[in-house]
Structure formats: structure tokens, C-alpha cells
Amino acid sequence: MAAAEASVLPQELVFVDLETTGGNAAHDRVTEVGIVRVSNGETVEEWSSLVNPGCAIPDPIQAFTGISNAMVADAPAFREIADTVFDKLQGAVFVAHNARFDYAFLRSEFRRLNRRFTAGVLCTVKLSRRLFPEQIRHGLDAVMERHQLTCTARHRALGDARVLRDFWFKLRGGFEERVLADTVDALLSTVRLPPHLPPDLADDLPEGPGVYRFYGEDGAVLYIGRSAALRMRVLAHFAAQRTDSRQQSLSRAVRRVDWIETAGELGALLREAALIKALRPLHNRLQNKSSATFTMRASPGWSGGFELLPIDQVDCGALVQCFGLFRSHKDARKALEDIARAHRLCLKVLRGEAGPGSCLAHQVGRCRGACVGKEPLAVHGIRSQLALSSLKLKSWPFPGRIALRERDPRGGADVHVLDPWAYLGTARSDADLAQLQTDAPCAPFDPDVYKILVRYFAGKHQLDWHDLRPAILSS
């Protein structure tokens, strides 16, 4: 058997860095391009240009990059430098830090001009992780500190591109060529997709968070998912080694994939929940479950037991009297019975049942006798509150409808419009927000949104929100 062909280091590389108006390639634009080309181990060209994005640069981005609206006012639009950029990138491996970010932005800019750009992509974050697995941090500042690299223009395109070139030269001097070549080859390996999907799907998929949808031959939505890393998650569905028959069936049926990028995990969770409810995809397991959700509502004073009822019959202000979210009346009843048994509570009192005589549990020593006066109802009520405390639903912690801002680490943001425990939509502009304020109706309590938001609020020490209730005008 012939020996496997040895990996070879690429000889043509372009080290690329972009500055942009935000973190979403579908909506934001490029404000600066920096390119350093290396050929056969030597730097052969450096080039950069500011770019007029055709829109305002947000203040946080200006502060971060130092590129102001005034600086790009007289700069060329991307269409004016597209030929130059395209030529400088041709025939070389595209190298960048968080490379899918820069690659996605350039592909989007070219796509707006009806031009197709594709290249082999090498991410220096992934390269650093592979070669230095003992290290925790692999951001560009950490890489610079670890390898004693300097930069005279940090967060400017050409300055950062030069740092990546210097990092590459450090790696070439610090590793055997075979080791470095094998690592690069593994990172450049082409993702194999089913033949019925477009070959450039892997290039188009973003690295960041969002929601994705799989469509079948007839255009029906087969599956909706979300991930903090869209590209990795979507491509995992088509991995050749998958043995799950359900996943194999789904991957064979998919004919089209689309996605919605989000600023963070909250937006992905909220959109996934909303889309599954609206579209009811065939392969989402939740689609086959009943949409009704039941809760246990305590009577005032805890003396009249609990009523088991659908959550949509409960006013938002009365949630503090409710305990638990259950898929069915049967599940709610079983939960109440299990809690009563575990804490020797009286089911007759908990269910609000009238009539003389003790409950069955008291007759066998599993109830302390609240049903026959042996245990005061007030004491039984306190014990019931303690036993059910972990299930108690939370009241809405805001005065009413709010806009909750979720920031993208790269400077963008999504604004989620929330009514008490309901998701009304996400805005990415003032116009979107104004439309949601005007058009979004009041929504009923949503158990899935409730669970998402409770977890999110619990994990955040500071929330960026503002009140969307109409201002009350004084007479």
C-alpha cells in the first residue's frame, strides 16, 4: 500500500482583517479592508483602504475602532474597490482571526454586486487552539502577548493583518513544517455536504449564534434549530459518521437551508420557540406535544386547596398564586399527589374537597390530619407553601411591555420586545422598534418564553431595558 501523501504548507496566503459597522454580515457593512500577501514565505504586498459603508457607524463601533463617520465620508464605496480586493485575494488561502467573520463580510459585499467569491479559509483562532491546547485564551490580544507580537495600529485593518502575518512567521519558526502543515491541512479540509445541497453552503453559514431552518422538496419546513455556533451545528447534521436513523432521514430529506443570525443566545432561543410554534416542523419533537399547559393555582389564604387549570386562563398578575407548568391536567394532578405524599400533606385539603371524614392517606398514617382538624389549616398551609416553593411561578419583574437590548460582542445589538412573559419580536433598527410598538398586539402568557426568560434574568446582573408603555400625559 502506498504511503499517505504528506501535507504541504500553502505558499500563497493573504492575511486579511476588516473593520465593520457591526457584527452581522447580512445587515452591517465594511468600513476598512487590510490585506497582507505572503508568497513563498516572503511578504510581497501590503494594502489597505477605508470604505464608505453607505450608513452611519454606531458610536460604540467608532470608539472601538477609531474609525469615524467623518473618516469614511470621502472614502470609496466597496463597489469602487471590489476589483482591486478581488484581484489581491485570488489564488491564495484566506487567513484571518475569527476567519468566518471576515470571510462572510467579504462574500456579502461581493454578493451585493452579484459577484461570487470563494477561497480556502484558515482561521488563526482555530490554528492557535490546535497548536496550543493548554492555553485558555486565543483572542488576538492574548496571541500577541503570548508570542511577543506588537501592533502600532490595533483594531485597524492593516495593523491587525500585519499581526496575523507575524504570528504565521512565529509558527513557522517554532514548529516542524510537517506538524504545522498537517494542522493547517486539517483546518482547511473541505466539508462534505449531501449532493442535493448547494456546495457553497458551508462557506455561507455564519459562525455566530442564530436559528436555522431545514426545508424539504416541497418547500415544507422540516426542522428548526438554534445554536450559539450556527455553522458548526448545521454541518453536524450532515456529518458522515452520524448513526442516528432519525438524523440520517432528516439529512437526506433536506433540500434548502436558511438561517437568522442573532446578537446572542437569548435571541436564538426566543426565535426558535416562536418559529416552532408558528411553523410546526415535522421533525421537531415538541410539535407532537399538546400546546396546552396546566398549572396549580392556590386559593386565597391557602385554605381552599388548589385548582388545576390551563395557564392561559390565568391573569398575568395572578401568577404569584400559581405553581408549576405541566403538559396536561393529568401531569399536574400527579405532581400534586407526589408532593402531598412526600410531605404528608392532605390531598383532601389540597384539592379543596368538601364533606365529612378523613382522607385515605390519613387512614394509613400518611397525612397529619388537616382533613379532620388534627393539624390546623394554617399550619398545613405553611407546610404546603414550603413544599411547593420551588414550583412557584414568578411575576413579571417590569412595569409592562419592555424593549430588552442584547448586545453582540462585536458591537451590534438586537432589541427584543417583550410583554409579560411573551415575545413579540426583535428589532434591529429604530424603524423596526417603532413598528413593533405600534403593531404588536398583547400576547398571552407563553410557557416556553417564561422558562427562557427566567433562566436569562437569573444569569444576568444588569439588564439593558426600557419601558415601552405609552407615556401617561398629565391633564
C-alpha positions in Angstrom: 0.0 0.0 0.0 1.3 3.4 -0.9 2.2 5.8 1.9 -0.2 8.6 2.5 0.8 11.8 0.8 2.4 14.3 3.2 0.8 17.6 3.9 2.4 20.7 2.4 2.3 24.2 3.7 0.4 26.6 1.4 2.8 29.0 -0.2 0.3 31.7 -1.2 -1.5 33.3 1.7 -3.5 36.6 2.2 -3.8 37.8 5.8 -7.0 39.8 6.0 -8.6 42.0 8.5 -11.8 44.0 8.2 -13.4 46.7 10.3 -17.2 46.9 10.0 -20.3 48.8 11.2 -21.4 45.8 13.4 -21.3 42.0 13.8 -23.9 40.8 11.3 -22.7 40.2 7.7 -26.3 40.2 6.4 -27.0 43.7 7.7 -23.8 45.5 8.5 -21.1 46.8 6.2 -17.3 47.0 5.8 -15.6 50.2 6.8 -11.9 49.2 6.2 -10.0 46.4 4.4 -6.4 45.4 5.2 -4.5 42.8 3.2 -1.0 41.4 3.6 0.1 38.9 1.0 2.8 36.3 1.6 4.3 34.3 -1.2 6.8 31.5 -0.7 7.5 32.7 2.8 8.0 36.4 1.9 5.8 39.4 2.3 5.1 40.6 -1.2 2.4 43.2 -0.7 0.6 45.3 1.9 -2.6 47.2 1.0 -5.5 48.8 2.9 -8.4 51.2 2.2 -11.1 52.8 4.2 -14.6 52.1 2.8 -17.7 54.3 2.9 -20.3 51.8 4.2 -23.3 54.0 3.0 -24.7 54.1 6.5 -23.8 55.6 9.9 -21.2 53.8 12.1 -22.6 53.3 15.6 -20.9 55.2 18.3 -19.6 52.1 20.2 -18.0 50.9 17.0 -16.4 54.3 16.3 -15.0 54.2 19.8 -13.7 50.7 19.4 -12.0 51.0 16.0 -11.3 54.7 15.9 -12.9 55.0 12.5 -15.4 57.8 12.5 -18.2 58.7 10.1 -16.1 61.7 9.0 -13.1 59.5 8.1 -15.2 57.4 5.7 -17.3 60.2 4.3 -14.9 60.6 1.3 -13.7 57.0 1.1 -14.6 54.8 -1.8 -17.7 52.6 -1.6 -16.9 48.9 -1.7 -18.1 48.6 -5.3 -15.3 51.0 -6.3 -12.6 48.8 -4.8 -14.2 45.5 -5.4 -12.0 44.6 -8.5 -8.8 45.5 -6.5 -9.8 43.5 -3.5 -10.9 40.5 -5.6 -7.5 40.5 -7.5 -5.5 40.7 -4.3 -7.2 37.7 -2.8 -7.1 35.5 -5.8 -5.1 32.2 -5.7 -4.3 32.3 -2.0 -5.5 30.9 1.3 -7.7 33.4 3.1 -6.2 33.8 6.6 -8.0 35.8 9.4 -8.6 35.8 13.1 -12.2 34.5 13.6 -11.9 34.0 9.9 -15.6 33.2 9.1 -16.5 36.7 10.3 -14.2 38.5 7.8 -14.9 35.9 5.1 -18.6 36.2 5.5 -18.5 40.0 5.3 -16.4 40.0 2.1 -18.7 37.4 0.5 -21.7 39.5 1.4 -20.1 42.6 -0.1 -19.3 40.8 -3.3 -22.8 39.2 -3.3 -24.4 42.6 -3.3 -22.5 43.2 -6.5 -23.7 39.9 -8.0 -20.2 38.5 -7.8 -19.1 35.2 -6.3 -16.1 35.0 -4.1 -14.8 31.8 -2.6 -11.5 30.7 -1.1 -9.8 28.2 1.2 -10.2 29.7 4.7 -7.7 29.4 7.6 -8.7 30.7 11.0 -5.8 31.7 13.2 -8.1 31.3 16.3 -8.6 27.7 15.5 -4.9 27.3 14.5 -3.9 28.7 17.9 -6.2 26.3 19.7 -4.9 23.3 17.8 -1.3 24.2 18.4 -1.6 25.5 21.9 -4.4 23.4 23.5 -3.1 24.1 27.0 -3.9 27.8 26.6 -7.4 29.2 27.5 -7.4 32.5 25.6 -6.9 32.7 21.9 -8.1 36.2 21.1 -5.7 38.4 19.2 -4.6 40.3 22.2 -3.8 37.0 24.0 -1.9 35.7 20.9 0.1 38.9 20.8 1.0 38.8 24.4 1.9 35.1 24.3 4.2 35.4 21.3 5.6 38.9 22.0 4.0 40.4 18.9 3.5 44.2 18.6 1.0 46.3 16.7 1.1 50.0 16.1 -2.5 50.3 14.9 -4.6 47.8 16.9 -8.2 47.5 15.8 -7.3 48.9 12.4 -7.4 46.6 9.4 -3.8 46.7 8.2 -2.3 46.8 11.7 -4.2 43.6 12.7 -3.4 41.9 9.3 0.3 42.5 9.9 0.0 40.9 13.4 -1.5 37.8 11.8 1.3 37.6 9.3 3.8 37.9 12.1 2.0 35.2 14.0 2.3 32.9 11.0 6.1 33.6 10.8 6.4 32.8 14.5 4.6 29.4 13.9 6.8 28.6 11.0 9.9 29.1 13.2 8.5 27.3 16.2 7.1 24.1 14.7 8.3 21.4 12.5 7.0 22.0 9.0 5.3 18.6 8.9 3.4 19.3 12.2 2.3 22.8 11.1 1.4 21.5 7.6 -0.8 18.7 9.0 -2.6 21.1 11.3 -3.3 23.6 8.5 -4.4 20.8 6.2 -6.9 19.6 8.8 -8.3 23.1 9.3 -8.6 23.6 5.5 -10.3 20.2 4.9 -13.4 20.7 2.8 -16.7 20.0 4.5 -18.6 17.2 2.6 -22.3 18.0 2.1 -25.0 15.9 0.5 -25.2 16.4 -3.2 -28.7 17.9 -3.1 -27.4 20.9 -1.2 -25.5 23.8 -2.7 -21.7 23.3 -2.5 -21.1 26.8 -1.1 -23.5 26.3 1.9 -20.5 25.7 4.2 -18.9 29.0 3.2 -22.2 30.9 3.6 -23.1 29.7 7.1 -22.1 32.2 9.8 -20.1 31.1 12.8 -22.1 33.0 15.4 -25.5 32.5 17.1 -28.8 32.2 15.5 -31.7 30.0 14.3 -31.7 27.7 11.2 -34.4 26.0 9.2 -34.3 22.9 7.0 -36.8 22.7 4.1 -37.9 19.6 2.1 -38.5 19.2 -1.7 -42.0 20.7 -1.5 -40.7 23.8 0.5 -42.2 22.5 3.8 -40.2 23.3 6.9 -38.8 20.0 8.2 -36.8 21.2 11.2 -36.0 24.3 13.2 -33.0 24.5 15.4 -30.7 27.1 17.1 -27.1 27.3 18.2 -24.5 29.6 19.6 -22.4 28.4 16.6 -24.6 28.1 13.6 -22.1 26.8 11.1 -20.8 24.0 13.4 -24.3 23.0 14.4 -25.8 22.9 10.9 -22.9 21.0 9.4 -23.0 18.5 12.3 -26.4 17.4 10.9 -24.7 16.1 7.7 -21.6 14.5 9.3 -20.9 11.2 7.6 -20.4 9.4 10.9 -24.0 10.1 12.2 -25.7 6.8 13.0 -28.9 8.2 14.4 -31.6 6.9 11.9 -33.8 9.9 12.6 -30.9 12.3 11.8 -30.0 10.4 8.7 -33.6 10.6 7.5 -33.7 14.3 8.1 -30.4 15.0 6.3 -31.5 13.0 3.3 -34.7 15.0 3.0 -33.2 18.5 3.3 -33.2 20.5 0.1 -32.6 24.0 1.4 -31.2 25.7 4.5 -31.7 29.2 5.7 -30.9 31.0 8.9 -31.4 34.1 11.0 -28.4 35.4 12.8 -28.9 36.8 16.3 -26.8 39.0 18.6 -26.7 36.3 21.2 -28.2 33.2 22.8 -31.4 34.8 24.1 -32.5 35.9 20.6 -31.8 32.5 19.2 -33.9 30.8 22.0 -36.8 33.2 21.6 -36.9 33.0 17.8 -36.6 29.2 17.8 -39.6 28.9 20.2 -41.7 31.4 18.1 -40.9 29.7 14.8 -41.6 26.2 16.1 -45.0 27.3 17.3 -45.8 29.1 14.1 -44.5 26.5 11.6 -44.8 23.2 13.5 -41.9 21.4 11.7 -42.3 17.7 11.1 -39.1 16.7 12.7 -39.3 18.9 15.9 -40.4 16.6 18.7 -42.2 19.4 20.5 -44.5 19.7 17.6 -46.3 16.5 18.6 -46.9 17.6 22.1 -50.0 19.3 23.3 -49.8 23.0 23.3 -52.0 23.3 26.4 -50.1 23.9 29.6 -51.6 23.5 33.1 -50.7 25.0 36.4 -51.8 24.7 40.0 -53.4 27.9 41.4 -53.7 28.2 45.1 -56.8 29.6 46.7 -56.5 32.8 48.8 -55.2 32.1 52.3 -54.2 28.5 51.3 -57.3 27.2 53.0 -59.3 26.1 49.9 -56.8 23.9 48.1 -55.6 24.1 44.5 -57.4 24.5 41.2 -55.8 22.8 38.2 -56.4 24.8 35.1 -54.8 25.9 31.8 -52.2 28.6 32.2 -53.9 30.8 29.6 -56.9 31.2 31.9 -54.7 32.9 34.5 -54.2 36.6 34.5 -50.6 37.7 34.5 -51.0 39.4 37.8 -52.2 36.2 39.4 -49.1 34.2 38.5 -47.7 34.5 42.0 -50.6 32.3 43.1 -49.6 29.6 40.6 -47.2 26.7 40.9 -45.6 24.6 38.2 -46.1 24.3 34.4 -47.4 20.9 33.3 -48.1 19.4 29.9 -51.5 18.1 30.9 -54.1 18.1 33.7 -53.0 14.5 34.5 -49.4 15.6 34.9 -50.4 18.5 37.2 -52.6 16.2 39.3 -49.8 13.6 39.6 -47.3 16.3 40.7 -49.7 17.5 43.4 -50.2 13.9 44.6 -46.5 13.2 44.7 -45.8 16.4 46.7 -48.6 15.5 49.2 -47.2 12.0 49.7 -43.6 13.2 50.1 -44.6 15.9 52.7 -47.5 14.1 54.4 -49.9 16.8 53.2 -53.6 16.2 53.0 -54.9 15.7 49.4 -58.4 16.3 50.5 -57.4 19.9 51.6 -55.1 20.4 48.7 -57.9 19.5 46.2 -60.4 21.6 48.1 -62.7 18.6 48.6 -65.7 19.1 50.9 -67.5 16.6 53.0 -67.0 14.9 56.4 -64.4 12.2 57.2 -60.7 11.9 56.8 -58.8 11.3 53.6 -57.5 7.9 52.7 -53.9 8.9 53.4 -54.8 9.8 57.0 -56.3 6.4 57.5 -53.0 4.8 56.7 -50.9 7.3 58.6 -49.7 9.4 55.6 -51.5 12.6 56.4 -51.2 14.6 59.6 -54.9 15.1 59.9 -55.7 18.5 58.5 -58.8 16.9 57.0 -60.2 16.1 60.5 -58.8 19.0 62.5 -55.8 17.3 64.0 -53.5 19.7 62.1 -54.5 23.4 62.0 -55.2 24.5 58.4 -52.9 27.5 58.9 -50.0 25.1 59.7 -50.9 22.9 56.8 -51.0 25.9 54.6 -47.5 26.9 55.7 -46.2 23.4 55.1 -47.8 23.4 51.7 -46.1 26.7 50.7 -42.7 25.3 51.7 -43.3 22.0 49.9 -44.3 23.9 46.7 -41.9 26.8 46.9 -39.6 25.5 44.2 -42.5 25.4 41.7 -43.9 28.9 42.4 -44.2 31.0 39.2 -42.6 34.4 39.1 -44.4 37.6 38.5 -43.3 39.8 35.6 -40.4 41.9 37.0 -41.1 45.0 34.9 -43.9 47.6 34.8 -45.3 46.3 31.4 -44.1 45.9 27.8 -40.4 46.4 27.5 -37.6 46.6 25.0 -34.6 44.4 26.1 -31.3 45.0 24.4 -29.0 42.1 23.7 -25.5 43.1 22.5 -23.4 41.3 20.1 -19.7 41.0 21.3 -18.7 42.6 18.0 -20.7 45.8 18.6 -24.2 45.1 17.1 -27.4 44.6 19.1 -30.8 43.1 18.9 -33.8 44.7 20.8 -36.4 42.1 21.9 -39.9 43.4 22.6 -41.4 41.5 25.5 -44.9 41.7 27.0 -45.4 40.0 30.4 -43.8 36.6 29.6 -44.5 36.8 25.9 -42.1 37.5 23.0 -43.5 39.9 20.4 -40.5 40.2 18.0 -37.0 41.6 17.6 -35.9 45.0 16.2 -32.6 45.8 14.6 -33.4 49.5 13.9 -35.5 52.3 15.3 -38.0 51.8 12.5 -38.4 48.1 13.4 -38.9 49.0 17.1 -41.4 51.7 16.2 -43.4 49.2 14.1 -43.4 46.6 16.9 -44.6 49.2 19.4 -47.4 50.1 17.1 -48.4 46.8 15.5 -47.6 44.1 18.0 -50.8 43.0 19.9 -50.9 42.0 23.5 -49.9 38.3 23.8 -51.0 35.6 26.2 -48.6 34.0 28.7 -46.1 31.8 26.9 -44.7 28.9 29.0 -41.7 28.4 26.7 -40.8 32.1 26.8 -41.4 32.2 30.5 -38.8 29.4 31.0 -36.3 31.1 28.6 -36.6 34.5 30.3 -36.5 33.2 33.9 -33.2 31.5 33.2 -31.9 34.5 31.3 -32.8 37.0 34.0 -31.3 34.8 36.7 -28.0 34.7 34.9 -27.7 38.5 34.3 -26.7 41.0 36.9 -27.6 44.0 34.7 -30.3 44.1 32.1 -30.4 46.8 29.4 -34.1 47.6 29.0 -36.6 50.4 28.7 -40.3 50.8 29.3 -42.5 50.7 26.1 -45.7 51.6 27.8 -47.4 54.7 26.3 -46.4 57.8 28.3 -49.2 59.0 30.6 -50.0 62.6 29.8 -50.9 64.9 32.7 -54.1 66.9 32.3 
